[in-house]
């Protein structure tokens, strides 16, 4: 087989390939370099309630009630105990007044989050003033990071993994890099794949190309092969740069999981190339084919993210290609789901075969 078309593809696109690879590896390596700086923000401790050190809240299990006690304030006539369901206490209500420095409060099983505040009523020069003493809560205080990790929004970027720790390098990269890898690489690759075919249509090169002893099957096969090799070089180089960058910030030299987790995105990229070529053959127009390809990528990405954020949408996940690139299983568990990758490769070849059949029956403009 004459590989003239493949060689032309490399010759025509090597500058663009090189620039794009440089940008991608710069982003990949830079993400790992930012980890030591970003990780410092994860060390923030759980926020304290105002005056928390002045109060003590104890649950008396045998009586099913709370005992709230506080420090004595000199000159206090009485103490007012407030309760709210929020820490800001803006909608608090009085639950009792006492001259003692403690109060028992019945437990309410249907209310887990309760905040209490104590105010001292002090008489100064025949005038009463209220002096806040402090606050206590039945809620276990969490760090800002822990609170963020429990939100549905965060689940969207962890691909549904509840055991992920973003303060660890694997979790950090999963959220900050892998979660949008398909957009970073897939969108450009789809554009490149479409233009490699529609460019020959729109610039009138098709009749010249097929005036040589080159079949339509060989033409598309060489286009697909060139793009596949380019994408393979991209993921391997990105994985190596990521591994070295992680090592340089003191996280150890490990080809697995960092190199492997990016390299196994290649079958997903093959599907994107195959979809792009199919749409390019179908529309023969760069504008329409690029628009359709971008729509496919963005819609499947949105469904993938939403499927992890909203439980009722979990059933759509198997219909997205991102679902079968399980980078978290490699990053967190050291496991590669081989059959998922085989399925992606099979889908890519089915789509490419569809492109061949369609191309064989398309008119070539003179």
QUINORHU-V175508 format. One line per field, one symbol per residue. ss: DSSP state (a for helix, b for strand, c for the rest). phi: phi as a letter, one per 30 degrees, with the letter a starting at -180 (. if undefined). psi: psi as a letter, one per 30 degrees, with the letter a starting at -180 (. if undefined). A space follows every 50 residues. Layout:
ss=???
phi=???
psi=???
//
This chain:
ss=cccaaaaaaaaaaaaaaaaaaaaaaaaaaaaaaaaaaaaaaccccccccc caaabbbbbbccccbbbbbbcccccbbbbbbbbbccccccccbbbbbbcc cbbbbbccccccccbbbbbbbbbbccbbbbbbbbbbbccccccaaaaaac caaaaaacccccccccccaaaaaaaacaaaaaaaaaaaaaaaaaaaaaaa aacccaaaaccccccaaaaaaaaaaaaaaaaaaaaaaaaaaaaaaaaacc ccccaaaaaaaaaccaaaaaaaaaaaaaaaaaaccaaaaaaaaaaaaaaa aaaaaaaaacaaaaaaaaacaaaaccaaaaaaaccccaaaaaaaaaaaaa aaaaaaaaaacccccc
phi=.dcdddddddddcdddedddedddddddddedddeedddddddddddcdd iedcbbcbccddchbcccbaddcdiddabcccbacbddhdcdbdclcacd caacbddbddbdcbcbbbbccccbhibdbccdclbbbddddbdedddddc deddedcchiddcdcddceddddeddbddbedddcdddddddddddcddd ddcicddddddcdbddddddddddddddddddddddddddddddddddci cicbdccddddddddeeddddddddddeddddchbdddddeddedddddd ddddddddccedcdddedccdddcccdddddcciccdddddddddddddd ddddddddddccdcdd
psi=kkgeeeeeeeeegeeeeeeeeeeefeeeeeeeffeeeefeffgklkkklk gefflkkkkjeffhlkjkllkkkkgkelkkklklflffgfgllkglklfl hlkkkkkjfgjejkkkkkkkjkkjhgkklkjkealllfkkklleeeeeff keeefefghgjfgkjfgleeeeeeefeefgeeeeeeeeeeeeeeffefee efghfeeeegflikleeeeeeeeeeeeeeeeeeeeeeeeeeeeeeeefgg gljjejfeeeeeegfeeeeeeeeeeeeeeeeefgkeeeeeeeeeeeeeee eeeeeeffejefgfffefgkffefiifefeeefgkkiefeeeeeeeeeee eeeeeeeeefgkkjk.
//
